[in-house]
Amino acid sequence: MRKIGLFYGTNTGEVEDTAKIIKEKMSEFSIDLNNLSDCIDDAINKYDLIIFGIPSWGKSELQDDWEDYMSNLNEYNLLNKTVAIFGLGDQKQYCQNFLDAMGIIYDKVLENGANVVGTWPTDGYNFEDSSALRDG
Ligand SMILES: Cc1cc2nc3c(=O)[nH]c(=O)nc-3n(C[C@H](O)[C@H](O)[C@H](O)COP(=O)(O)O)c2cc1C
């Protein structure tokens, strides 16, 4: 079975908790959980199947560990790989920039040749704007 590398950054642990839930729910797959704060630069390179997890902390900003790791989202590490992304945010307090960070990661990953999978509908959400929105 091919391994999935799940890489996440977190400030207060919520993305980490979510990563653990994803691993538990996808128990038919083999998923390695990696906190970006402990990762070497090329850590993503050994996986063809990757999940990225990121919280949003401010408009157009990245969580600190993601900010540090961003330069490794390049073609060498991502070309032709399959990537899914999940984000955590607060649609009530931050309705103008709900889940912005997920959109920033999405653009970077796509730009560097990965096949991004797993869109999600906005039904049931209530926010004004988000960089993660695509085609409405
Ligand atoms: C100071 C502060 C700023 C935040 N900024 C945003 C934001 O811009 N957009 C958003 O969707 N959520 C925002 N959030 C909500 C966080 O993304 C959310 O609490 C998330 O679950 C945190 O994940 P973490 O514990 O893994 O860092 C903010 C929360 C705080 C406390």
The ligand as a Gaussian input file, in Angstrom:
#p B3LYP/6-31G(d) Opt

LIG

0 1
 C       -6.111000      35.857000      16.333000
 C       -6.828000      34.901000      15.428000
 C       -6.852000      35.140000      14.057000
 C       -7.559000      34.291000      13.199000
 N       -7.637000      34.586000      11.867000
 C       -8.442000      33.849000      11.075000
 C       -8.625000      34.203000       9.702000
 O       -8.090000      35.190000       9.205000
 N       -9.459000      33.426000       8.938000
 C      -10.092000      32.335000       9.445000
 O      -10.821000      31.680000       8.706000
 N       -9.892000      31.940000      10.741000
 C       -9.101000      32.665000      11.566000
 N       -8.906000      32.282000      12.866000
 C       -9.478000      31.018000      13.354000
 C       -8.414000      29.907000      13.370000
 O       -7.975000      29.602000      12.059000
 C       -9.019000      28.634000      14.009000
 O       -9.216000      28.881000      15.376000
 C       -8.189000      27.386000      13.794000
 O       -8.939000      26.279000      14.241000
 C       -6.855000      27.421000      14.507000
 O       -6.143000      26.244000      14.187000
 P       -4.803000      25.807000      14.944000
 O       -5.168000      25.609000      16.407000
 O       -4.398000      24.524000      14.315000
 O       -3.778000      26.888000      14.765000
 C       -8.201000      33.130000      13.723000
 C       -8.143000      32.882000      15.103000
 C       -7.478000      33.751000      15.944000
 C       -7.479000      33.440000      17.435000

